Amino acid sequence: MHSVVFVYGTLKEGFRNAHVNTGVRVPGEFVSVEPYPLYVIGPWYLPWLVCSPGQGEPVVGQLYEVSPEGLQRMDALERITEPDWYARGEIWVRPRAAPGAAPLRAMVYFGSAARLRSEVVHVGPLAEYTLAHAARFRPASS
């Protein structure tokens, strides 16, 4: 059975971890029904969505239908079994171009709020993680 996943950061089409996302994209852009705080944090300029509904901005992203194997790949990338990384949750989203459309329930990766105290917060809260934010990423030196 496939899962519906809302991606707002590096798993989006055209971003650095899109190769990990083997899901089938639902056409268009989507936005969270409720505002959430989205930050760009740490030395890798990670997009960091915190599970604090009602704070921040409605967040723009993409929606994918993902197989169980694809979800496992995403979970591994997002380090959901490690403390202070991401955890999988659920939110309501709607098509950005159709504000009156019925909302859809989707899985999402929330970053640990505790991490905001231990990492540099470069920007946020913001509505969208863009290619300009992603361009600031620098891989670790070998």
DSSP file (Angstrom, degrees, kcal/mol; ACC not computed):
  #  RESIDUE AA STRUCTURE BP1 BP2  ACC     N-H-->O    O-->H-N    N-H-->O    O-->H-N    TCO  KAPPA ALPHA  PHI   PSI    X-CA   Y-CA   Z-CA
    1    1 A M              0   0    0      0, 0.0     2,-0.2     0, 0.0    65,-0.0   0.000 360.0 360.0 360.0 134.7    0.0    0.0    0.0
    2    2 A H        -     0   0    0     65,-0.1     2,-0.3    66,-0.1    65,-0.2  -0.517 360.0-143.6 -84.7 150.5    1.3    3.4   -1.0
    3    3 A S  E     -A   66   0A   0     63,-3.0    63,-3.4    -2,-0.2     2,-0.6  -0.817  13.0-127.7-108.1 151.5    1.6    6.4    1.4
    4    4 A V  E     -A   65   0A   0     -2,-0.3   103,-3.2    61,-0.2     2,-0.4  -0.901  31.2-171.7 -99.3 123.7    1.0   10.0    0.6
    5    5 A V  E     -Ab  64 107A   0     59,-2.9    59,-2.3    -2,-0.6     2,-0.6  -0.964  17.6-148.9-123.9 130.7    4.0   12.1    1.7
    6    6 A F  E     -A   63   0A   0    101,-3.4   103,-0.5    -2,-0.4     2,-0.4  -0.867  18.7-167.1 -94.4 120.0    4.3   15.9    1.7
    7    7 A V  E     +A   62   0A   0     55,-3.0    55,-2.8    -2,-0.6   101,-0.0  -0.922  19.4 167.8-113.4 138.2    7.9   17.0    1.1
    8    8 A Y        +     0   0    0     -2,-0.4   121,-0.6    53,-0.2    52,-0.1   0.354  63.7  25.6-127.2  -0.9    9.0   20.6    1.7
    9    9 A G  S >  S-     0   0    0     38,-0.1     3,-1.9   119,-0.1     6,-0.1  -0.011 117.3 -11.5-135.3-125.3   12.8   20.4    1.5
   10   10 A T  T 3  S+     0   0    0      1,-0.3     7,-1.8    37,-0.1     8,-0.2   0.611 121.2  64.7 -70.4 -12.5   15.6   18.4    0.0
   11   11 A L  T 3  S+     0   0    0      5,-0.1    -1,-0.3     6,-0.1     3,-0.1   0.495  80.5 108.1 -86.0  -3.7   13.3   15.5   -1.1
   12   12 A K  S X  S-     0   0    0     -3,-1.9     3,-2.0     1,-0.1     6,-0.2  -0.343  87.9 -84.7 -71.0 154.8   11.5   17.8   -3.5
   13   13 A E  T 3  S+     0   0    0      1,-0.3    -1,-0.1     5,-0.1     3,-0.1  -0.367 118.2  22.6 -56.5 131.8   12.0   17.5   -7.3
   14   14 A G  T 3  S+     0   0    0      1,-0.3    -1,-0.3    -3,-0.1     2,-0.2   0.409 101.7 110.2  90.0  -2.5   15.1   19.4   -8.4
   15   15 A F  S X  S-     0   0    0     -3,-2.0     3,-2.0    -5,-0.1    -1,-0.3  -0.609  83.6 -95.4-107.9 168.8   16.7   19.4   -4.9
   16   16 A R  T 3  S+     0   0    0      1,-0.3     3,-0.3    -2,-0.2    -5,-0.1   0.691 119.7  38.9 -62.2 -25.8   19.8   17.5   -3.6
   17   17 A N  T >> S+     0   0    0     -7,-1.8     3,-1.7     1,-0.2     4,-0.8   0.197  78.1 110.8-108.7  16.8   18.0   14.4   -2.1
   18   18 A A  G X4  +     0   0    0     -3,-2.0     3,-0.6     1,-0.3    -1,-0.2   0.799  69.2  68.1 -59.3 -28.3   15.4   14.0   -4.8
   19   19 A H  G 34 S+     0   0    0     -3,-0.3    -1,-0.3    -4,-0.3    -2,-0.1   0.755  96.2  54.5 -64.0 -23.4   17.1   10.8   -5.9
   20   20 A V  G <4 S+     0   0    0     -3,-1.7     2,-1.1     1,-0.1    -1,-0.2   0.786  91.7  81.6 -77.4 -28.6   16.1    9.2   -2.6
   21   21 A N    <<  +     0   0    0     -4,-0.8    -1,-0.1    -3,-0.6    50,-0.1  -0.679  50.6 167.7 -83.2  99.6   12.4   10.1   -3.3
   22   22 A T        +     0   0    0     -2,-1.1    -1,-0.2    48,-0.1    48,-0.1   0.234  37.7 119.0 -96.9  13.1   11.2    7.3   -5.6
   23   23 A G  S    S-     0   0    0     47,-0.1     2,-0.6    43,-0.1    43,-0.2  -0.177  71.9-105.3 -73.2 170.1    7.6    8.2   -5.2
   24   24 A V  E     -C   65   0A   0     41,-2.6    41,-2.6     1,-0.0     2,-0.2  -0.878  38.5-124.3 -98.6 122.3    5.2    9.3   -7.9
   25   25 A R  E     -C   64   0A   0     -2,-0.6    39,-0.3    39,-0.2     3,-0.0  -0.438   9.5-135.6 -72.2 135.4    4.6   13.1   -7.8
   26   26 A V  E     -C   63   0A   0     37,-3.2    37,-0.5    -2,-0.2    -1,-0.1  -0.794  42.6-100.9 -81.9 127.1    1.0   14.3   -7.6
   27   27 A P  E    S+     0   0A   0      0, 0.0    -1,-0.1     0, 0.0     2,-0.1  -0.122  82.0  18.7 -56.1 145.2    0.8   17.2  -10.1
   28   28 A G  E    S-     0   0A   0     67,-0.1    35,-0.4    68,-0.0     2,-0.3  -0.242  90.8 -66.5  94.6 179.7    1.0   20.8   -8.7
   29   29 A E  E     -     0   0A   0     33,-0.1    67,-2.7    -2,-0.1    68,-0.5  -0.788  43.6-154.7-106.1 154.1    2.2   22.4   -5.5
   30   30 A F  E     -CD  61  95A   0     31,-3.0    31,-2.9    -2,-0.3     2,-0.4  -0.861   2.5-156.2-126.3 160.6    0.6   21.9   -2.2
   31   31 A V  E     -CD  60  94A   0     63,-2.4    63,-2.1    -2,-0.3    29,-0.2  -0.992  28.4-104.6-138.4 143.8    0.5   24.0    1.0
   32   32 A S  E     - D   0  93A   0     27,-2.2    61,-0.3    -2,-0.4     4,-0.1  -0.423  22.3-137.9 -66.6 141.5   -0.2   23.0    4.6
   33   33 A V  E    S+     0   0A   0     59,-2.8    -1,-0.1    -2,-0.1    60,-0.1   0.919  90.9  44.0 -66.6 -43.3   -3.7   23.9    5.8
   34   34 A E  E    S-     0   0A   0     58,-0.5    25,-0.5    23,-0.1     2,-0.1  -0.709  97.5-104.5 -97.9 152.8   -2.3   25.1    9.1
   35   35 A P  E     -C   58   0A   0      0, 0.0    19,-2.3     0, 0.0    20,-0.6  -0.482  38.9-178.5 -69.8 147.7    0.8   27.3    9.5
   36   36 A Y  E     -C   57   0A   0     21,-2.8    21,-1.7    17,-0.2     2,-0.6  -0.979  33.3-105.5-140.5 148.9    4.0   25.5   10.8
   37   37 A P        -     0   0    0      0, 0.0    13,-2.6     0, 0.0     2,-0.5  -0.685  36.0-172.8 -80.4 121.9    7.4   27.0   11.5
   38   38 A L  E     +G   49   0B   0     -2,-0.6    88,-1.8    88,-0.5     2,-0.3  -0.968   9.0 176.4-115.0 124.9    9.9   26.0    8.8
   39   39 A Y  E     -G   48   0B   0      9,-2.2     9,-3.1    -2,-0.5     2,-0.5  -0.757  31.5-132.2-120.9 166.3   13.6   27.0    9.4
   40   40 A V  E     +GH  47 123B   0     83,-2.2    82,-2.7    -2,-0.3    83,-1.2  -0.993  44.0 174.5-117.5 120.2   16.9   26.5    7.7
   41   41 A I  E   > +GH  46 121B   0      5,-2.5     5,-2.5    -2,-0.5    80,-0.2  -0.827  19.6   8.1-130.8 160.9   19.4   25.3   10.3
   42   42 A G  T > 5S-     0   0    0     78,-2.7     3,-1.6    -2,-0.3    80,-0.1   0.203  92.9 -51.9  71.6 178.9   22.9   24.0   10.9
   43   43 A P  T 3 5S+     0   0    0      0, 0.0    95,-0.5     0, 0.0    -1,-0.2   0.696 135.4  49.7 -67.3 -19.1   26.1   23.6    8.9
   44   44 A W  T 3 5S-     0   0    0     -3,-0.2    -2,-0.2    93,-0.1    93,-0.1   0.327 107.7-123.3-101.2   6.8   24.2   21.8    6.1
   45   45 A Y  T < 5 -     0   0    0     -3,-1.6    -3,-0.2     1,-0.2    92,-0.1   0.934  41.9-170.4  51.3  53.2   21.4   24.3    5.8
   46   46 A L  E   < -G   41   0B   0     -5,-2.5    -5,-2.5     1,-0.1     2,-0.4  -0.506  26.1-119.6 -75.8 138.1   18.8   21.7    6.5
   47   47 A P  E     -G   40   0B   0      0, 0.0     2,-0.5     0, 0.0    -7,-0.2  -0.678  35.2-167.6 -73.6 131.0   15.1   22.5    6.0
   48   48 A W  E     -G   39   0B   0     -9,-3.1    -9,-2.2    -2,-0.4     2,-0.5  -0.892  10.6-169.8-133.4 100.1   13.6   22.0    9.5
   49   49 A L  E     -G   38   0B   0     -2,-0.5    62,-3.4    60,-0.4     2,-0.4  -0.803  13.7-152.9 -92.9 123.9    9.8   21.8    9.9
   50   50 A V  B     -e  111   0A   0    -13,-2.6     2,-2.3    -2,-0.5    62,-0.1  -0.789  20.7-120.6-101.7 139.4    8.8   21.9   13.6
   51   51 A C  S    S+     0   0    0     60,-0.5    62,-0.1    -2,-0.4   -15,-0.1  -0.492  70.8 122.4 -79.6  75.1    5.5   20.3   14.8
   52   52 A S    >   -     0   0    0     -2,-2.3     3,-1.9     3,-0.1    -1,-0.1  -0.641  50.0-157.2-132.4  73.6    4.0   23.5   16.2
   53   53 A P  T 3  S+     0   0    0      0, 0.0   -17,-0.2     0, 0.0     3,-0.1  -0.209  76.2  30.8 -56.7 141.0    0.7   24.0   14.4
   54   54 A G  T 3  S+     0   0    0    -19,-2.3     2,-0.3     1,-0.4   -18,-0.2   0.239 102.3  94.5  94.8 -12.8   -0.5   27.5   14.3
   55   55 A Q  S <  S+     0   0    0     -3,-1.9    -1,-0.4   -20,-0.6     2,-0.2  -0.729  79.7   6.2-105.0 159.8    3.0   29.0   14.4
   56   56 A G  S    S-     0   0    0     -2,-0.3    71,-0.1   -21,-0.1    68,-0.0  -0.486 100.5 -46.8  78.2-140.0    5.0   30.1   11.4
   57   57 A E  E     - C   0  36A   0    -21,-1.7   -21,-2.8    69,-0.4     2,-0.3  -0.855  59.4 -86.1-129.3 158.8    3.5   30.1    7.9
   58   58 A P  E     - C   0  35A   0      0, 0.0     2,-0.4     0, 0.0   -25,-0.1  -0.590  57.6-128.8 -62.0 133.5    1.5   27.7    5.7
   59   59 A V  E     -     0   0A   0    -25,-0.5   -27,-2.2    -2,-0.3     2,-0.3  -0.744  12.4-141.2-100.4 133.7    4.3   25.7    4.1
   60   60 A V  E     + C   0  31A   0     67,-2.8    69,-0.4    -2,-0.4     2,-0.3  -0.718  40.0 128.0 -91.8 137.5    4.6   25.0    0.4
   61   61 A G  E     - C   0  30A   0    -31,-2.9   -31,-3.0    -2,-0.3     2,-0.3  -0.890  49.6 -86.0-163.1-164.8    5.7   21.6   -0.9
   62   62 A Q  E     -A    7   0A   0    -55,-2.8   -55,-3.0    -2,-0.3     2,-0.4  -0.856  28.4-135.2-120.8 154.4    5.1   18.7   -3.2
   63   63 A L  E     -AC   6  26A   0    -37,-0.5   -37,-3.2   -35,-0.4     2,-0.3  -0.921  22.4-176.5-115.2 136.9    3.0   15.6   -2.7
   64   64 A Y  E     -AC   5  25A   0    -59,-2.3   -59,-2.9    -2,-0.4     2,-0.6  -0.974  27.9-135.9-133.0 145.1    4.1   12.1   -3.6
   65   65 A E  E     -AC   4  24A   0    -41,-2.6   -41,-2.6    -2,-0.3     2,-0.4  -0.919  37.8-168.0 -95.0 119.0    2.6    8.6   -3.6
   66   66 A V  E     -A    3   0A   0    -63,-3.4   -63,-3.0    -2,-0.6   -43,-0.1  -0.908  17.2-131.2-121.3 134.1    5.4    6.5   -2.1
   67   67 A S     >  -     0   0    0     -2,-0.4     4,-2.5   -65,-0.2     5,-0.2  -0.294  35.2-104.1 -71.7 163.9    5.8    2.7   -1.9
   68   68 A P  H  > S+     0   0    0      0, 0.0     4,-1.8     0, 0.0     5,-0.1   0.887 124.8  49.8 -56.8 -38.8    6.7    1.0    1.4
   69   69 A E  H  > S+     0   0    0      2,-0.2     4,-1.8     1,-0.2     5,-0.1   0.904 110.3  49.7 -67.2 -40.4   10.2    0.5    0.1
   70   70 A G  H  > S+     0   0    0      1,-0.2     4,-2.1     2,-0.2    -1,-0.2   0.879 108.6  52.7 -64.5 -37.7   10.4    4.2   -0.9
   71   71 A L  H  X S+     0   0    0     -4,-2.5     4,-2.9     1,-0.2    -1,-0.2   0.879 106.2  53.7 -65.4 -37.7    9.2    5.3    2.5
   72   72 A Q  H  X S+     0   0    0     -4,-1.8     4,-2.2     2,-0.2    -1,-0.2   0.897 107.8  50.8 -62.3 -40.0   11.9    3.2    4.1
   73   73 A R  H  X S+     0   0    0     -4,-1.8     4,-2.2     2,-0.2    -2,-0.2   0.918 112.4  46.1 -63.2 -43.3   14.5    5.0    2.0
   74   74 A M  H  X S+     0   0    0     -4,-2.1     4,-2.7     2,-0.2    -2,-0.2   0.922 110.7  52.9 -65.0 -43.9   13.1    8.4    3.1
   75   75 A D  H  <>S+     0   0    0     -4,-2.9     5,-1.8     1,-0.2     4,-0.5   0.901 109.4  49.6 -57.7 -41.7   13.0    7.3    6.7
   76   76 A A  H ><5S+     0   0    0     -4,-2.2     3,-0.9     1,-0.2    -1,-0.2   0.927 111.5  48.1 -64.8 -45.0   16.7    6.3    6.6
   77   77 A L  H 3<5S+     0   0    0     -4,-2.2    -2,-0.2     1,-0.2    -1,-0.2   0.916 113.5  47.5 -60.1 -43.0   17.7    9.6    5.0
   78   78 A E  T 3<5S-     0   0    0     -4,-2.7     8,-1.5    -5,-0.2    -1,-0.2   0.460 104.3-133.2 -82.3  -0.7   15.7   11.5    7.6
   79   79 A R  T X 5 +     0   0    0     -3,-0.9     3,-1.9    -4,-0.5     6,-0.2   0.888  37.8 170.9  55.0  47.4   17.2    9.5   10.4
   80   80 A I  T 3 <S+     0   0    0     -5,-1.8    -1,-0.1     1,-0.3    -4,-0.1   0.678  72.3  55.6 -67.9 -14.9   13.8    8.9   12.1
   81   81 A T  T 3  S+     0   0    0     -6,-0.2    -1,-0.3    -5,-0.1    -2,-0.1   0.498  93.6  85.5 -92.4  -3.0   15.3    6.3   14.5
   82   82 A E  S X  S-     0   0    0     -3,-1.9     3,-1.2     4,-0.2     0, 0.0  -0.786  86.6-106.8-101.5 141.1   18.0    8.8   15.8
   83   83 A P  T 3  S+     0   0    0      0, 0.0     3,-0.1     0, 0.0    -2,-0.1  -0.311  98.8  14.5 -63.9 146.6   17.3   11.3   18.6
   84   84 A D  T 3  S+     0   0    0      1,-0.2     2,-0.1    -4,-0.1    28,-0.1   0.680 107.2  94.3  63.5  22.6   16.9   14.9   17.7
   85   85 A W  S <  S-     0   0    0     -3,-1.2    27,-1.8     1,-0.2     2,-0.2   0.035  85.9 -42.1-108.9-134.9   16.5   14.3   14.0
   86   86 A Y  E     - F   0 111A   0     -8,-1.5     2,-0.3    25,-0.2    -1,-0.2  -0.609  44.3-164.5 -97.9 156.8   13.2   13.9   12.1
   87   87 A A  E     - F   0 110A   0     23,-2.4    23,-3.0    -2,-0.2     2,-0.4  -0.987  26.4-115.2-134.3 145.3   10.1   12.0   13.0
   88   88 A R  E     + F   0 109A   0     -2,-0.3    21,-0.2    21,-0.2     2,-0.2  -0.676  46.5 154.2 -83.1 132.3    7.2   11.1   10.7
   89   89 A G  E     - F   0 108A   0     19,-3.0    19,-2.0    -2,-0.4     2,-0.4  -0.650  35.7-107.4-135.4-166.1    3.9   12.8   11.4
   90   90 A E  E     + F   0 107A   0     17,-0.3     2,-0.3    -2,-0.2    17,-0.2  -0.985  29.9 171.0-133.9 145.1    0.8   13.8    9.5
   91   91 A I  E     - F   0 106A   0     15,-2.6    15,-2.8    -2,-0.4     2,-0.4  -0.918  34.0-108.4-140.5 168.6   -0.6   17.1    8.4
   92   92 A W  E     + F   0 105A   0     -2,-0.3   -59,-2.8    13,-0.2   -58,-0.5  -0.863  38.7 178.7 -98.6 135.4   -3.5   18.4    6.2
   93   93 A V  E     -DF  32 104A   0     11,-2.9    11,-3.3    -2,-0.4   -61,-0.2  -0.887  10.9-165.3-130.5 163.4   -2.5   19.9    2.8
   94   94 A R  E     -D   31   0A   0    -63,-2.1   -63,-2.4    -2,-0.3     2,-0.1  -0.967  39.7 -82.8-142.4 158.5   -4.4   21.4   -0.1
   95   95 A P  E >   -D   30   0A   0      0, 0.0     3,-0.9     0, 0.0   -65,-0.3  -0.422  34.3-139.1 -61.6 134.0   -3.5   22.3   -3.7
   96   96 A R  T 3  S+     0   0    0    -67,-2.7   -66,-0.1     1,-0.2   -68,-0.0   0.868 102.5  50.0 -63.0 -36.4   -1.8   25.7   -3.7
   97   97 A A  T 3  S+     0   0    0    -68,-0.5    -1,-0.2     1,-0.2   -67,-0.1   0.560 112.9  48.0 -81.0  -7.9   -3.7   26.7   -6.9
   98   98 A A    X   +     0   0    0     -3,-0.9     3,-2.4     1,-0.1    -1,-0.2  -0.620  60.2 173.2-134.4  75.5   -7.1   25.6   -5.5
   99   99 A P  T 3  S+     0   0    0      0, 0.0    -1,-0.1     0, 0.0    -2,-0.1   0.748  81.2  54.8 -56.6 -25.3   -7.5   27.1   -1.9
  100  100 A G  T 3  S+     0   0    0      2,-0.1    -2,-0.0    -6,-0.0     0, 0.0   0.477  83.5 114.6 -87.8  -1.3  -11.2   25.8   -1.8
  101  101 A A  S <  S-     0   0    0     -3,-2.4    -3,-0.0    -6,-0.2     0, 0.0  -0.281  80.9 -91.3 -68.3 154.2  -10.3   22.2   -2.6
  102  102 A A        -     0   0    0      1,-0.1    -1,-0.1    -8,-0.1    -2,-0.1  -0.428  48.9-111.6 -63.5 135.3  -10.9   19.5    0.0
  103  103 A P        -     0   0    0      0, 0.0     2,-0.4     0, 0.0    -9,-0.2  -0.313  26.4-144.0 -68.7 154.2   -7.8   19.0    2.2
  104  104 A L  E     - F   0  93A   0    -11,-3.3   -11,-2.9    -2,-0.0     2,-0.4  -0.922  11.8-126.0-117.8 143.9   -5.8   15.8    2.0
  105  105 A R  E     + F   0  92A   0     -2,-0.4     2,-0.3   -13,-0.2   -13,-0.2  -0.766  38.2 172.2 -88.7 133.3   -4.0   14.0    4.9
  106  106 A A  E     - F   0  91A   0    -15,-2.8   -15,-2.6    -2,-0.4  -101,-0.2  -0.984  33.9-112.8-141.9 150.6   -0.3   13.4    4.2
  107  107 A M  E     +bF   5  90A   0   -103,-3.2  -101,-3.4    -2,-0.3     2,-0.3  -0.481  38.4 179.8 -74.1 154.3    2.7   12.1    6.1
  108  108 A V  E     - F   0  89A   0    -19,-2.0   -19,-3.0  -103,-0.2     2,-0.7  -0.978  30.0-116.1-152.1 156.6    5.5   14.7    6.7
  109  109 A Y  E     - F   0  88A   0   -103,-0.5     2,-0.4    -2,-0.3   -60,-0.4  -0.892  29.2-164.2-101.5 116.5    8.9   14.7    8.3
  110  110 A F  E     - F   0  87A   0    -23,-3.0   -23,-2.4    -2,-0.7     2,-0.2  -0.823  13.9-133.4 -97.4 136.3    9.1   17.0   11.4
  111  111 A G  E     -eF  50  86A   0    -62,-3.4   -60,-0.5    -2,-0.4   -25,-0.2  -0.612  33.8 -93.9 -84.3 149.6   12.4   18.1   12.8
  112  112 A S    >   -     0   0    0    -27,-1.8     3,-1.0    -2,-0.2     4,-0.4  -0.430  23.9-144.8 -63.3 127.2   13.1   17.9   16.5
  113  113 A A  T >  S+     0   0    0      1,-0.2     3,-1.4    -2,-0.2     4,-0.4   0.820  98.2  66.8 -61.9 -30.5   12.3   21.2   18.2
  114  114 A A  T >> S+     0   0    0      1,-0.3     3,-1.5     2,-0.2     4,-0.6   0.815  89.0  66.2 -60.4 -30.0   15.3   20.5   20.6
  115  115 A R  H X> S+     0   0    0     -3,-1.0     4,-1.4     1,-0.3     3,-0.7   0.757  86.2  69.2 -65.8 -23.7   17.6   20.8   17.6
  116  116 A L  H <4 S+     0   0    0     -3,-1.4    -1,-0.3    -4,-0.4    -2,-0.2   0.761  98.2  52.1 -65.8 -22.9   16.8   24.5   17.3
  117  117 A R  H <4 S+     0   0    0     -3,-1.5    -1,-0.2    -4,-0.4    -2,-0.2   0.688 115.1  39.5 -84.7 -19.1   18.6   25.1   20.6
  118  118 A S  H << S+     0   0    0     -3,-0.7     2,-0.3    -4,-0.6    -2,-0.2   0.521 110.2  60.8-109.1  -7.2   21.8   23.3   19.5
  119  119 A E  S  < S-     0   0    0     -4,-1.4     2,-0.4   -77,-0.1   -78,-0.0  -0.831  88.0-100.7-119.1 156.7   22.1   24.5   15.8
  120  120 A V        -     0   0    0     -2,-0.3   -78,-2.7     1,-0.0     2,-0.8  -0.616  31.3-143.9 -70.5 130.1   22.5   27.8   14.1
  121  121 A V  E     -H   41   0B   0     -2,-0.4   -80,-0.2   -80,-0.2     3,-0.1  -0.890  19.3-178.0 -97.2 111.5   19.1   28.9   12.8
  122  122 A H  E     -     0   0B   0    -82,-2.7     2,-0.3    -2,-0.8    -1,-0.2   0.871  62.9 -10.7 -80.0 -38.8   20.0   30.7    9.5
  123  123 A V  E    S-H   40   0B   0    -83,-1.2   -83,-2.2     3,-0.0    -1,-0.3  -0.989  78.7-120.5-159.4 152.6   16.5   31.8    8.5
  124  124 A G        -     0   0    0      1,-0.4   -85,-0.2    -2,-0.3     2,-0.1  -0.569  43.5 -21.0 132.7 166.8   12.9   31.2    9.4
  125  125 A P  S    S+     0   0    0      0, 0.0    -1,-0.4     0, 0.0     2,-0.3   0.503  73.4 158.1 -70.6 148.2   10.2   30.7   10.0
  126  126 A L        -     0   0    0    -88,-1.8   -88,-0.5    -3,-0.2   -69,-0.4  -0.884  47.8-127.1-136.2 167.1    9.5   30.8    6.3
  127  127 A A  S    S+     0   0    0     -2,-0.3   -67,-2.8     1,-0.2     2,-0.3   0.719  88.1  22.7 -88.4 -23.1    6.8   29.6    3.9
  128  128 A E        -     0   0    0    -69,-0.2     2,-0.6   -90,-0.1    -1,-0.2  -0.987  60.9-136.9-153.0 135.1    9.0   27.7    1.4
  129  129 A Y        -     0   0    0   -121,-0.6     2,-0.2   -69,-0.4   -90,-0.0  -0.834  41.5-171.0 -86.7 119.2   12.4   26.1    1.2
  130  130 A T     >  -     0   0    0     -2,-0.6     4,-2.3     1,-0.1     3,-0.2  -0.528  40.4-101.3-111.3 173.5   13.8   27.3   -2.2
  131  131 A L  H  > S+     0   0    0      1,-0.2     4,-2.0     2,-0.2     5,-0.1   0.806 121.8  61.0 -63.1 -29.3   16.7   26.5   -4.5
  132  132 A A  H  4 S+     0   0    0      2,-0.2     4,-0.4     1,-0.2    -1,-0.2   0.902 106.9  44.7 -64.3 -40.0   18.3   29.7   -3.2
  133  133 A H  H >4 S+     0   0    0     -3,-0.2     3,-1.5     1,-0.2     4,-0.2   0.935 113.3  50.9 -65.6 -45.3   18.3   28.2    0.4
  134  134 A A  H >< S+     0   0    0     -4,-2.3     3,-1.8     1,-0.3    -2,-0.2   0.807  97.6  67.8 -63.3 -30.7   19.5   24.9   -1.0
  135  135 A A  T 3< S+     0   0    0     -4,-2.0    -1,-0.3     1,-0.3    -2,-0.2   0.685  89.2  65.6 -65.3 -17.2   22.4   26.6   -2.8
  136  136 A R  T <  S+     0   0    0     -3,-1.5    -1,-0.3    -4,-0.4    -2,-0.2   0.627  77.2 112.8 -80.0 -12.7   24.0   27.5    0.5
  137  137 A F    <   -     0   0    0     -3,-1.8   -93,-0.1    -4,-0.2   -92,-0.1  -0.349  45.5-173.7 -60.7 135.5   24.6   23.8    1.3
  138  138 A R        -     0   0    0    -95,-0.5     3,-0.1    -2,-0.1    -2,-0.0  -0.986  23.4-124.5-131.6 123.2   28.2   22.8    1.4
  139  139 A P        -     0   0    0      0, 0.0     3,-0.1     0, 0.0     2,-0.0  -0.252  39.0 -91.1 -63.2 154.7   29.1   19.1    1.8
  140  140 A A        -     0   0    0      1,-0.1     2,-0.1     2,-0.1   -96,-0.0  -0.350  46.5-106.3 -63.2 143.9   31.4   18.1    4.7
  141  141 A S              0   0    0      1,-0.1    -1,-0.1    -3,-0.1    -3,-0.0  -0.437 360.0 360.0 -70.7 146.4   35.1   18.1    3.9
  142  142 A S              0   0    0     -2,-0.1    -1,-0.1    -3,-0.1    -2,-0.1   0.474 360.0 360.0 -85.6 360.0   36.7   14.7    3.5
